[in-house]
Amino acid sequence: MPSRKTSFIPLIRPVVGKEELEEVKEVLDSGWLAQGPKVKEFERKLEGFLGAKHVVATSSCTTALSLAIDALDLRRGTAVVVPDFTFPATANVVVRAGGEPLLADVDLDTFGIKPTEVLKARGKDVSAVIPVHPFGHPFEVDEVYENAGKLGAEVIEDAATAFLTRYKGRRVGSRGRAVCFSFHPRKLLTSAEGGCLATDDDEVYEWALAMRSHGQVRRKGKAAFVMNGLNYRMSDVHAAIGIAQLRKVRAIVARRRKQAKIYNELIADSGLDLRPPEEKGWAFHTYQSYVVLLGRAFPLRDRCVGVLRKRFGIETQVGTYSLSAQDAFRSTRKLSGLPGSGRAYGRSLTLPMYHSLSESQQAYVVDSLRRLSRA
Ligand SMILES: *Cc1c(COP(=O)(O)O)cnc(C)c1O
């Protein structure tokens, strides 16, 4: 058995060091700190990594989602289908743009939106669907696009967690009019804060470039303001961190996949009443978060989080949030009952996973869960 008292095990620890420092120093020395050559370099590199036609870097995934709504020119007052089990940003961008989110249930196998839920929005003046790739696993892309198409709705992919995730062998971001990524430190690849919009549509790309920067275009070498855009730009300082991160990101994914396999085996061997995350046959999971579902033998999830922290020195967290359980969404319409989302919110738990987490620390985490279980 691993020793009871090891040092504190955090949920995640970004892989940053001297490579990032050197890149940032270059930017500071250059005297050009705002959006400039480093952002351009980061964007071209991201296109390569994602297999995307165009990438527009932004200050966050949230602003990338807003930019997508602007660039697709969604009509105000229309409805947008979003999963109930997600980070609030997915739906907040809809509200801020004058739309109405419609909350849809998720599938407990993958935590992704149920494709059939989309059809329940028929007749509700739906302009878009914003499905979320949950925790590094893809949602059911073909089915969701097909059903959105039946409603005449656009699809904006919330791919905040899905950098290098694949669906049927295809990289997320290599197709689609609007696919939005996050580079927050909780994600696989970080630029401290940051995000991007990937698109295979030339027109969406041109709009996004203008809307990212005050609705500005250049005409005959001069600035012209042709739309009412805001400032969604990334800085060269942040892009420099991202560029250094790209050199490591494949190793980060490989390591997380290996750690997931170890957790899966430890959990299977322990016979514990909890379900490890599933990787569907059509998916390549990056395990941006390793999220388990606690069975009945475990106390309430929040109690598990508290005891793991206090007694065992292990940081864990809820998978993500049920929007309908938050004050900001109390009066938001639901497309149907939300049993999948309710259960996911009540019983999901994210286990620690980061580059330097050792196999014996993983065994300690699973052993601590065993002590917590009543079975
Ligand atoms: C992290 C996250 C966001 C927000 O990303 P930011 O870059 O912090 O704006 C949005 N949606 C999902 C699903 C996320 O996990």
The ligand as a Tripos MOL2 file, in Angstrom:
@<TRIPOS>MOLECULE
LIG
   15    15     1     0     0
SMALL
NO_CHARGES

@<TRIPOS>ATOM
      1 C1        -13.1910   26.0600  -19.8360 C.3       1 LIG1
      2 C2        -14.4310   26.0460  -20.5850 C.ar      1 LIG1
      3 C3        -14.9810   27.2110  -21.1470 C.ar      1 LIG1
      4 C4        -14.4030   28.5790  -20.8920 C.3       1 LIG1
      5 O1        -13.1130   28.7380  -21.4020 O.3       1 LIG1
      6 P1        -12.3450   30.1190  -21.1410 P.3       1 LIG1
      7 O2        -11.1340   30.0290  -22.0250 O.co2     1 LIG1
      8 O3        -11.9960   30.1580  -19.6880 O.co2     1 LIG1
      9 O4        -13.2470   31.2310  -21.5360 O.co2     1 LIG1
     10 C5        -16.1180   27.0900  -21.9150 C.ar      1 LIG1
     11 N1        -16.7090   25.9010  -22.1200 N.ar      1 LIG1
     12 C6        -16.2290   24.7620  -21.5820 C.ar      1 LIG1
     13 C7        -16.9050   23.4600  -21.8790 C.3       1 LIG1
     14 C8        -15.0760   24.7990  -20.7870 C.ar      1 LIG1
     15 O5        -14.6200   23.6510  -20.2490 O.3       1 LIG1
@<TRIPOS>BOND
     1     1     2 1
     2     2     3 ar
     3     2    14 ar
     4     3     4 1
     5     3    10 ar
     6     4     5 1
     7     5     6 1
     8     6     7 2
     9     6     8 1
    10     6     9 1
    11    10    11 ar
    12    11    12 ar
    13    12    13 1
    14    12    14 ar
    15    14    15 1
@<TRIPOS>SUBSTRUCTURE
     1 LIG1         1 GROUP 0 **** ****
